[in-house]
Amino acid sequence: MRTARTAAAVVIAAALGLTGCGGPSAAGSRPQPGDTPAEGRTFTMAMPADPGTLDPALTVLSAALQVGRFLYDPLIQVTADGRVRAGLAEKWQGDATTARFTLRPGLTCADGTPLTARDVAANIAFVADPKNRSPLTGLYVTPGATATADAANREVTVVSKVPDAFLLHNVGMVPIVCGKGLKNRASLAEGRNGTGMFTLTEAVPGDHYTLTRRKDYTWGPGDWKARQKGLPDKVRLRIVPNETTAANLLLSGELNAANLIGPDQQRLFGRGQYHADSTTALGEMWFNQAPGRLGRDETTRRALAQAVDLPVIGKVLSSGTGKPSGGFFSIEPKACPDAATAGGLPPHDVAAAKSLLDEAGWKEGSGGVRTKNGKRLALTFLYPSQIGQPAASAAELIQKAWQAVGAQVTLRGVDNMGINQIVAGNASWDIAVMPLGLGIPPQLRPFVSGPTPPNGTNFARIDNKAYVSLAADASRMAGAKGCPTWNRAASALIESVDVLPFVDAVQPTFGSGARFEKSYGSITPSSIRMYED
């Protein structure tokens, strides 16, 4: 069984604090950081949930990904405007089947030992081997890919058995751990043996994590220099599940950064508070197509989709701050332009929904609940409880809409662990709002095609032959050349009512006493600068 963790997907991206990317924007003057860099400071950031394991190859939870960015560096860095810059690698080249990276000289681990090309190759090989149950398999590294090291030339060569249009980018983004961590992965779960800018010096699960900046770290993005004014000496990550509490702590100066997606953000906008923004998936409706589930039948899926006014649900879910979905790939910088989705969503039409249910064999029954062959039209709907009241309110509207066409609906909010159970195939559900936070089209493939749990992450048991064929064609086209085909593949999922992306969130991370940038939906550690009040 592959360990399948998500949220923004992966994570419920918006709900859990991942994903999307954007440069900093600021408004007003009084609440902004000052212009004088501050030395020796601690950057304190709110996190909505505990990250759980910190082994970067065994999690895709947004909280863990943010912590991991402080602890483990990738081979390449991609800036907010889409430029590829040096990370652990100083040079790189590749196509759809082969990628080659040349490491920078002088790379060291948190304990001072050298990072070698063999270590890097072993990281990639671990993810490539399905036996290791990494949720990154198929997301960053294709199953069965090989990674070899040329120690003398500090080179790592990766060869994929199947074409991967974004092979260089995907492999280049794998978080790299040191050799000792590969031998003892329990140490990685505790945040040790990293290659990043910080080391973990204190961990109190459920409360806070403290990280200390490495003075020997000199390989930040591009030509980044270690001696820069305003870099924090420490980072403190506080678990603050309640957004109102996080907003109050930010305004009181106890926090330097807080990601807010609910109504509390309006208070901070009104004060002209500094913020760095990102766009992320917020509402994606998934239908469980396992044998025996209602979602197995496309006509039933379409009927339930048309019974719901998705634009209205999107406004409620986003507290009125969202925008129509731009597609499955919300994380910026985007590898492919947005594919139009709003026009492809099933239109809200209650009469049509009832007619489709009749067509699917669901007959009106006693108590207002339809039946088919003696089985009631009963379903369990899951929604992300981390979003708070907006998600609960949206779920109640969906429940009423489905009840109006003859369904019996049970609502259940799920947290991080509940999401893990869904993706791992250990939860009972029929329909769920659970957005993935994706930036590269191939990353969608393992979630909507291929092996199902416990052997894969196709948790909704989707079998869309048009998607599979188009995705296979697109994967043979390197880079952006395949974008039109990738977009057609994504549209096939919407046309068959397999998954319906209906709203994106504009997600601000507010700052106080600090400035920073966001990329891939989370704060970029090397961008943080502390300022005098």
C-alpha positions in Angstrom: 0.0 0.0 0.0 1.3 3.4 -0.9 1.1 6.0 1.8 -1.4 8.5 0.4 -1.6 11.8 2.1 -3.2 14.9 0.6 -4.9 18.1 0.8 -3.7 20.4 -1.0 -4.1 17.3 -1.2 -2.0 17.7 -1.5 -3.7 18.8 0.7 -7.0 20.4 0.8 -4.9 23.1 -0.5 -6.9 26.2 0.5 -8.1 24.7 3.7 -4.8 23.5 5.0 -2.6 26.4 3.9 -1.2 25.1 0.7 -1.0 25.9 -2.3 -0.7 28.4 -5.1 1.9 31.0 -5.5 2.3 34.7 -5.7 4.6 37.5 -5.1 4.1 39.9 -2.2 1.6 42.7 -2.4 1.1 45.4 0.2 -1.4 48.0 0.9 -1.5 51.0 3.2 1.5 52.2 5.3 0.9 52.1 9.0 0.7 48.3 9.5 3.6 47.6 7.0 7.0 46.4 8.1 9.5 49.2 8.5 12.4 49.8 6.1 15.2 48.9 8.5 16.3 45.2 8.5 16.3 43.6 11.9 19.0 41.2 12.9 18.8 38.2 15.3 15.0 37.9 15.1 12.7 34.9 15.2 10.1 34.6 12.5 6.9 33.2 14.0 4.3 31.7 11.7 0.9 30.2 12.3 0.1 26.8 10.9 -3.5 25.5 10.9 -2.6 21.9 11.7 0.2 19.8 12.9 2.4 18.6 10.1 2.7 15.0 11.3 5.6 13.2 9.8 8.4 15.4 8.4 9.8 12.7 6.1 9.5 14.6 2.8 9.1 11.5 0.7 6.2 10.2 2.8 3.8 13.1 3.0 2.1 15.7 0.8 0.2 17.4 3.6 0.5 21.1 3.2 1.6 21.8 6.7 4.4 19.2 6.3 5.3 20.6 2.9 5.8 24.1 4.5 8.0 22.7 7.2 9.9 20.7 4.7 10.8 23.7 2.6 12.8 25.0 5.6 14.5 21.6 6.1 15.0 20.0 2.7 16.1 21.7 -0.5 15.3 20.5 -4.1 17.7 20.3 -7.0 16.1 23.3 -8.8 14.1 26.3 -7.6 11.2 27.8 -9.6 10.4 31.5 -8.9 7.0 33.1 -8.8 7.4 34.3 -12.4 8.2 30.8 -13.6 12.0 31.1 -13.9 14.1 28.1 -13.1 17.0 28.8 -10.8 19.8 26.8 -9.3 19.0 24.9 -6.1 21.3 22.0 -5.0 22.1 21.7 -8.7 24.1 24.3 -10.6 23.3 22.9 -14.1 20.5 20.8 -15.6 19.2 19.6 -18.9 16.6 17.1 -20.0 13.7 16.0 -22.2 10.7 13.8 -21.7 12.6 10.6 -20.8 16.0 11.8 -19.4 17.1 14.5 -16.9 20.6 15.3 -15.8 21.7 17.4 -12.9 25.1 18.7 -11.9 25.4 19.4 -8.2 26.9 22.6 -6.8 30.3 22.0 -5.2 30.5 22.1 -1.4 27.0 21.0 -0.5 26.7 19.8 3.1 24.2 18.3 5.4 22.9 19.8 8.6 25.6 17.9 10.5 28.4 19.0 8.3 28.8 15.9 6.2 29.0 16.2 2.4 26.0 15.7 0.3 27.0 13.4 -2.6 25.6 12.6 -6.0 25.0 9.1 -4.7 22.8 10.5 -1.9 20.8 12.5 -4.4 20.4 9.5 -6.8 19.2 7.4 -3.8 16.6 10.0 -2.9 15.1 9.8 -6.4 15.4 6.0 -6.5 13.4 5.8 -3.3 10.5 7.7 -4.6 10.6 5.8 -7.9 10.2 2.5 -6.2 6.5 1.7 -5.6 7.5 -0.7 -2.8 8.4 2.3 -0.7 4.8 3.6 -0.7 5.8 7.2 -1.3 2.9 9.5 -2.3 5.5 11.4 -4.5 5.6 8.3 -6.8 3.8 9.4 -9.9 3.7 13.0 -8.8 7.4 13.9 -9.0 9.0 10.6 -10.2 7.5 8.1 -12.5 7.3 4.6 -11.1 10.3 2.5 -12.0 12.5 5.4 -13.1 16.2 4.9 -12.6 18.7 7.3 -11.0 22.4 6.9 -11.4 25.3 9.0 -9.9 28.6 10.1 -11.4 30.5 11.0 -8.3 33.6 12.4 -10.1 31.5 14.9 -12.0 28.8 15.5 -9.3 26.2 14.4 -11.8 22.9 12.6 -11.3 21.0 11.1 -14.3 17.4 10.1 -14.2 15.8 8.0 -16.9 12.0 7.5 -16.9 10.6 4.3 -18.3 7.6 6.2 -19.6 7.5 9.7 -21.1 7.1 12.5 -18.6 6.5 15.9 -20.3 7.7 17.7 -17.2 10.4 15.3 -16.1 13.1 17.9 -15.5 10.8 20.0 -13.4 9.2 17.2 -11.5 12.4 15.4 -10.5 14.1 18.7 -9.8 11.5 19.5 -7.2 12.0 16.3 -5.1 13.1 17.4 -1.5 16.5 16.0 -1.0 17.6 14.4 2.3 21.1 13.4 3.4 22.7 9.9 3.4 22.1 9.3 7.1 18.5 10.1 6.7 18.2 7.5 3.8 19.6 4.9 6.1 17.4 5.9 9.0 14.1 7.3 7.8 12.9 7.6 11.4 15.3 10.5 11.7 13.6 12.3 8.8 10.2 11.9 10.5 11.7 14.0 13.2 13.1 16.6 10.8 16.8 15.7 11.0 19.4 15.1 8.3 18.3 17.9 6.0 19.8 19.9 3.2 17.9 23.1 3.7 18.5 26.5 5.2 17.2 25.5 8.7 17.5 22.6 11.1 14.8 21.5 13.6 15.9 22.2 17.1 12.7 21.8 19.0 9.4 19.9 18.3 6.3 19.9 20.5 3.7 18.2 18.3 0.4 19.9 18.3 1.9 23.1 19.7 5.0 24.4 18.0 8.2 23.6 16.1 11.4 25.7 16.4 14.0 25.8 13.6 17.5 27.4 13.6 19.2 28.9 10.5 22.3 27.2 9.4 25.3 29.6 9.2 27.0 27.3 6.6 24.1 27.4 4.2 25.2 29.2 1.0 23.2 27.5 -1.9 19.9 29.3 -1.8 18.0 30.0 -5.1 20.2 31.2 -7.9 23.1 33.4 -6.7 21.6 33.8 -3.2 24.1 35.0 -0.6 24.3 33.8 3.0 25.2 37.2 4.4 22.1 39.3 3.9 20.5 41.7 6.3 17.2 40.8 7.9 17.4 37.0 7.7 15.8 35.4 10.7 18.1 33.5 13.1 15.2 31.2 14.0 11.7 30.2 12.8 8.9 29.2 15.1 5.9 27.4 13.7 2.9 27.7 16.0 -0.1 25.4 15.5 -3.1 27.8 15.5 -6.2 26.0 14.2 -8.5 28.9 14.7 -8.2 31.7 12.1 -9.7 34.4 14.3 -7.0 33.6 16.9 -4.3 33.7 14.3 -5.5 37.1 13.1 -5.5 38.5 16.6 -2.0 37.1 17.3 -0.8 38.7 14.1 -2.3 42.1 15.0 -0.8 41.9 18.5 2.7 41.2 17.1 2.9 37.7 18.4 2.9 36.3 14.9 4.9 37.5 11.9 2.8 35.5 9.3 -0.6 33.9 9.1 -2.5 32.4 6.2 -6.2 33.4 6.3 -8.9 32.2 3.9 -12.0 33.0 6.0 -13.8 36.2 6.9 -11.0 37.3 9.3 -9.0 38.4 6.3 -11.3 41.3 5.7 -10.2 42.8 9.1 -6.6 42.8 8.0 -7.3 44.0 4.5 -9.2 46.9 6.1 -6.1 47.8 8.1 -3.9 47.8 5.0 -1.9 44.8 6.4 1.0 43.6 4.4 0.2 40.3 2.5 1.6 38.0 -0.1 -1.1 36.3 -2.2 -1.6 33.0 -3.9 -4.3 31.4 -5.9 -5.3 27.9 -5.0 -8.0 25.3 -5.6 -10.8 25.5 -3.1 -13.8 23.6 -4.4 -13.5 20.4 -6.4 -16.4 17.9 -6.2 -15.3 14.2 -6.4 -17.6 11.3 -7.0 -16.7 7.8 -5.5 -17.1 5.4 -8.4 -16.3 2.2 -6.5 -18.6 -0.8 -7.2 -21.8 -0.4 -5.3 -21.5 3.4 -4.9 -24.0 5.9 -6.4 -21.2 7.6 -8.3 -20.5 4.5 -10.4 -23.3 5.6 -12.7 -22.6 8.7 -14.9 -26.3 9.6 -15.2 -26.7 9.7 -11.4 -23.5 11.8 -11.1 -24.8 14.3 -13.6 -28.2 14.5 -11.9 -26.6 15.2 -8.5 -24.3 17.8 -10.1 -27.1 19.6 -11.8 -29.2 19.7 -8.6 -26.5 22.0 -7.1 -25.9 25.6 -7.9 -22.1 25.4 -8.0 -21.4 29.1 -8.5 -23.5 29.9 -5.4 -21.8 27.1 -3.4 -18.4 28.5 -4.5 -19.3 32.0 -3.1 -20.4 30.5 0.2 -17.3 28.2 0.5 -14.9 31.1 -0.2 -16.8 33.6 2.0 -17.4 35.6 -1.2 -13.7 36.1 -1.9 -13.2 33.3 -4.4 -13.3 33.2 -8.2 -14.5 30.6 -10.8 -12.1 27.7 -11.0 -9.3 28.0 -13.6 -8.9 24.3 -13.8 -7.2 21.5 -11.9 -3.8 23.2 -12.0 -4.1 26.1 -9.7 -0.5 26.4 -8.3 1.5 29.3 -9.8 3.7 29.5 -11.7 1.5 27.4 -14.0 3.1 25.1 -16.5 0.1 25.3 -18.7 -2.4 28.2 -19.2 -5.8 27.9 -17.6 -8.3 25.6 -19.4 -11.8 27.1 -19.3 -13.9 25.0 -16.9 -16.8 27.2 -15.9 -18.6 26.7 -19.3 -18.0 22.9 -19.1 -19.6 22.4 -15.7 -23.1 20.9 -15.6 -25.6 23.8 -15.5 -27.8 24.2 -12.4 -31.2 22.7 -13.5 -33.4 21.1 -10.8 -36.0 19.8 -13.3 -33.2 18.2 -15.5 -31.7 16.7 -12.3 -35.0 15.0 -11.4 -35.5 13.8 -15.0 -32.0 12.3 -15.0 -32.7 10.5 -11.8 -35.8 9.1 -13.3 -33.8 7.9 -16.3 -31.2 6.3 -14.0 -34.0 4.2 -12.4 -34.4 6.2 -9.1 -38.1 6.3 -8.5 -39.9 8.7 -6.1 -40.5 6.9 -2.8 -42.1 7.5 0.6 -40.7 10.2 2.7 -39.4 12.0 -0.3 -36.4 9.6 -0.8 -36.0 7.9 -4.1 -35.4 4.2 -4.4 -34.0 1.8 -7.0 -34.4 -2.0 -6.7 -35.3 -1.6 -3.1 -32.2 0.6 -2.3 -32.7 4.2 -1.1 -30.9 7.1 -2.7 -28.7 7.6 0.4 -25.3 9.2 0.2 -22.5 10.4 2.5 -21.0 13.8 1.7 -17.6 14.8 3.0 -16.4 18.4 3.4 -13.2 20.0 4.7 -13.8 21.0 8.3 -10.6 22.9 8.4 -12.2 25.7 6.4 -14.6 26.2 9.3 -18.1 27.6 9.1 -18.0 28.5 5.4 -17.5 24.8 4.5 -20.2 23.7 6.9 -22.7 26.3 5.4 -21.8 25.2 1.9 -22.3 21.6 2.8 -25.8 22.4 4.3 -26.8 24.1 1.0 -25.6 21.0 -1.0 -27.6 18.8 1.4 -30.8 20.8 0.9 -30.3 20.7 -2.9 -30.0 17.0 -3.0 -32.8 16.4 -0.6 -35.0 18.5 -2.9 -34.5 16.0 -5.7 -35.1 12.9 -3.5 -31.7 12.0 -1.9 -31.0 11.2 1.8 -27.8 13.0 2.7 -25.4 12.5 5.6 -22.9 15.3 6.1 -19.5 14.6 7.6 -16.6 17.1 8.1 -13.1 15.7 7.8 -9.8 17.0 9.0 -6.2 16.1 8.0 -6.5 12.5 9.2 -9.8 12.1 7.5 -8.4 13.2 4.2 -5.6 10.7 4.6 -8.1 8.0 5.1 -10.0 9.0 2.0 -6.9 8.9 -0.2 -5.7 5.7 1.4 -9.1 4.0 0.6 -10.0 3.5 4.3 -13.1 5.9 4.4 -16.7 5.4 3.5 -18.0 8.2 1.3 -20.0 8.9 -1.9 -19.2 12.5 -2.8 -16.6 14.9 -1.4 -15.3 18.4 -1.8 -11.6 17.8 -1.6 -9.4 20.0 -3.9 -6.0 19.0 -4.9 -3.3 21.6 -5.1 -1.5 20.9 -8.4 0.7 22.9 -10.7 1.9 20.3 -13.3 -0.6 18.3 -15.4 1.1 14.9 -14.9 0.6 15.3 -11.2 -3.2 14.8 -11.7 -2.7 11.4 -13.4 -2.3 9.1 -10.3 -5.3 10.6 -8.6 -7.7 10.1 -11.6 -6.4 7.0 -13.3 -4.4 3.9 -12.7 -4.1 1.8 -9.5 -6.6 2.3 -6.8 -5.9 2.0 -3.0 -4.0 0.2 -1.5 -1.8 0.0 -4.6 -2.2 3.6 -5.8 -3.9 7.0 -5.2 -6.9 6.8 -7.6 -9.1 7.0 -4.5 -12.3 7.8 -6.4 -11.9 4.7 -8.7 -12.1 6.8 -11.8 -12.0 4.9 -15.2 -12.1 7.6 -17.8 -10.7 6.1 -21.0 -10.6 9.5 -22.9 -8.5 11.0 -20.1 -6.1 8.1 -20.0 -5.6 8.2 -23.8 -5.1 12.0 -24.0 -2.8 12.1 -21.0 -0.7 9.4 -22.5 -0.4 11.4 -25.7 0.4 14.6 -23.8 3.1 12.9 -21.7 5.2 12.3 -24.9 5.3 16.1 -25.6 8.0 17.8 -23.7 7.1 20.8 -21.6 4.4 23.3 -22.7 4.0 21.7 -26.2 1.6 19.3 -24.7 -0.5 21.8 -22.8 -3.5 21.8 -25.3 -3.7 18.0 -25.0 -3.3 18.1 -21.2 -6.2 20.6 -21.1 -8.4 18.3 -23.3 -7.6 15.4 -20.9 -8.7 17.5 -17.9 -11.9 18.5 -19.8 -12.7 14.9 -20.3 -12.9 14.4 -16.5 -15.4 17.3 -16.3 -17.5 16.2 -19.3 -17.9 12.8 -17.6 -18.7 14.4 -14.2 -15.8 12.5 -12.6 -14.4 15.6 -10.9 -15.8 19.1 -11.0 -13.5 22.1 -10.1 -15.8 25.0 -9.4 -14.1 27.6 -7.3 -10.6 28.9 -6.5 -9.5 30.9 -3.5 -7.3 34.0 -3.5 -5.3 33.1 -0.5 -3.4 35.9 1.3 -0.7 35.3 3.9 -0.5 38.3 6.1 2.7 39.6 7.6 3.7 41.8 10.6 7.3 42.8 11.2 8.4 40.8 8.2 8.2 40.5 4.4 8.3 37.4 2.4 7.3 35.8 -0.9 5.2 32.7 -1.7 5.9 30.1 -4.3 3.9 26.9 -4.8 1.5 28.1 -2.2 3.8 28.4 0.8 6.4 30.8 2.1 9.8 30.6 0.4 12.3 30.4 3.3 15.1 32.3 1.6 12.7 35.3 0.9 11.9 36.0 4.6 13.3 39.4 5.9 12.7 40.7 9.3 12.3 44.5 9.8 12.2 46.9 12.7 8.7 48.0 13.7 
